[in-house]
Amino acid sequence: MDVTIVIPARYASSRFPGKPLATLQGRPMIQWVYERSCSARLASRVLVATDDERIADAVRAFGGEAVLTRADHPTGTDRLAEVASGLESELIVNVQGDEPLIEAAVIDRAIAPLIEMPDLQMGTLCAPLKGPDEFLDPNVVKVVCDQRQMALYFSRAPIPWPRDHARQLEENWDRCPAFRHIGLYVYRREFLLRYPTLSQTPLEMLESLEQLRALEHGVGIKVVPTEHAAIGVDTPEDLARVERILAGR
């Protein structure tokens, strides 16, 4: 099956302007993401989607493929859909451009169910929560699934709430069958092209989580568990942390 990985990359960032070009061991961060994505066995093509010539030039300089997109997209999914309209691949994978430690095997795990099950329109990943702090942290998106590992709901809130154990939450948070959501997505191209035309939904706007639009419109999302909890770079401090990991310190 023809599978393309698209890495959205924006120069503008309120917390870390120019983040994709920040260097790790002498190479721009976007290069780390690109090269790791190229190692995914189930993908046949990798490209960077950006609205900034500086990022496109940097990608081409290390031999990568870059596509310029419009600058007025309200979400990363809209940017992805613009790129998908010019592709013929049946599956489009959205790998975040700020996860330089992403593992190729994890990308393959997310892709596999959509190859095996033609009725699936969308897939993503989850990893175990590390403790009560993550369970309660609104910056950590939680996902709960049904018995088929299809998403029931995504939330910034601690879900499900352990009613009978709330007073001892520190000791009982792990009774909750919730996982940390990892923001890597696999879309069937036909659905991805339709996605931006779907009206925004109340839960999506309330939680500020795009994936809820799919659920609210009745589209199932396969959630693949992994032990790999990708480290995203949102701030210069995060970048320094990844630098230490790469250096083995």
N, C-alpha and C positions, 0 to 999 in steps of 0.2 A: 504494500500500500504506500502511496506517495504521501509523505509526512514532512511538513515544513515547520521548523522552529523559528518563531519571530520574537526578537528581544526588543521591546519598546524601551527607548532611552530618551529622556528629556534633559536638556541642559538646566532649565529653570527648576529650582527647588528652594522652598522657603528656609529649610534647615541646612541645606548643603548645596549651594549653587555649583554647577559644573561637576556634579558627583560622578557621572560616567567616565570622566577623564581624570579623576583622581588616581594617583599612581599607587600600585602595590608592587613592591620589589622591582620598580623601574618600568612597569607596564601599566597602561590604563586599565581601570577596573573592568570596563566593558570588554576588553580583550580576554580577561580571565573567564568571564561569563561565556563569551563566544566560543573560546577554545574548548571549554568543558562541555558545552552543548554539542559541539561537533563530534564528540566521542560517543554520543547516544547512538546505539546500534539501529534503533527503529526509525530514525529520522534521516531523510535523504538530502535535506538542505537546511542551512541556518542563515538567517539574515537579521540585521539590526534595523529597526524602524525608528526614525528620528525626525524631528522638525528643525534640527540645528546642523548647519554645514560643518561646524567644528567637530561634532561627533562623527558625522559621515566621513569626513576627511581622515580622522583618526582610525576609523574602522578599515577604510581602504588602505591606509598606510601599513597596517599589519597583515594585509591580504584578505580581509574579510569582505563580506557583501553588505552594503547599506542601501536603504531605500528612504528617500525623503518623503515625508508626509505633510499634510496641512498642519498648521500650528493651532487651529481653533478647536481641536477635539476636546470635548468635555471630560472624557475618560480614556483610560488606556485601552479599553475594549473597542471603543470607536476607532482609535488609531489602528488597532489590530485588524478591524473589519475593512478599513480602507486598503490595507496591504493585501488582505485575503482576496479582495475583489480582482486583483491582478494576478492571482495564483490559480493553479489548477489542482493543487494538492487536496486530497479528500479530508485530511486532518491538519489542523493548525494548532501549534503548541505555543502558549504564551509563557516564556521564561522571563522572570523578573531581571532587569538589568543591574540590580543592586545586590545580587547574591553571588559573589565571586567564588564561593565554596560549593556551589551546587554540584551534585554528583550525577554523572551521565546515567548511571544505573537507576537512579531515582526518576529521572525523566522517562526512561524506558518503562518503568513500572506504571507511570501515569498513562502512557500511551497505550499499553497492551490491552486494557479492557475495551477500548473503542475499536481496536482491530478485531477482537474476538466477538464482540457483541454489536452488530450493525445498528441496532435500535437505539443505542446510547448516543446522546447528542452532546454531552459535556462531561468532563471528568476533572478531578483535582486530587490533592494529597492532604494527608493529615499525619501528625506525629503525636506521641504521648505528651501530655502536660508534665512539666517538671516539678510542680509543687503548688501549694495553695496560692502563692503570690501570682503565678501565671493564671490560675483559675479565676482570680478576682481582678486581674489587670484588664481594663477596657481596651488597652492597646494590643492585647493578645486576642485574636478572633478565635472563638470556640465553635466547634461543629459537633452536632449529634446526628447519629445515623440510624437507619432501620436495620432489620436483620439481614438485608441484602447489601449492606454497606452503601446505601443510597442516602444522600443528605436529607435530614428532616428539617434542620434549621441551622443557620449560622448567626452568631451573636457576639457582641462585645461584652455582654453580661455573662455572669457565671451561670451556665446552664448545663444540665438541669439543676434546680435548686434542691439541695438535700434537706427537705423540710424537717424530718425527724432528727437530723444530726447537725442542724445549723449552728447550735450553740457550741459544738465541738468541731467547728469546720477545719481547724488546723489538723486534727487527727483523722477527719472523715471525708476530706475533699475528694479522695481517690475512689470513693464509692460511686461518684458520678461518672457515667459512661460518656464523658466528653473528651474531645481531642483538640489539640492545637491545629488550626487550619494553616496549611502552607499554600501561599498564593501562586501556585503554578497551575495553569489551566490547559486542558485539551478540548478543542471544539471540532465538531464536524463542520466543515466549511459552510455548508448550506445554512446551518443554524447560526453560525457566527455572522453571516451576512444579514440575517434577519434580526439578530439581537439588537442592533441600534435602533431598529424601527419599533421595537416594543416600547410601550409607554412605561415611564418610570413608575415605580410602585410604592405604596405607603411604607412598607417595611424597609425597602431599599433606602428610601430617603431618611427614615428615622434612624437606622443603624449606620448609614453611609457605607453600605456594603453592596457592590454591584451584583454579586452572585445571587442575592435575594430576588432580583428581578426575574431571573430564570425560574426559581422555585415558585414565585407568585404567579407566573404565567403557566405553571403546570409542567415545566421541563425538569426532568430528573437529572441529578448530578451524582455521578459515581465518585465515591471518596475512597481512595486507595491508601491504606496505612503504610507508613514507613518509619523506621527508627531514626532516619536522618532528619534532623531539625536544622534547616538551612539558616545561616546567620545573615540577615539583611543589613545593609549599610545605610543608615539614615542620617548619621552625623559623623563629623570628623573623628569623634571618639570611637565609633563603631569601626571606622576604617583602621584606626590604630590597633584595635583588638584583632581584626583579621590579619593585619601585618604581623602581629606577634604569633598568630597561629601558623601562618605560612613559614615563618622563620623558625618554627619549632620551639618557641619560648613559652 
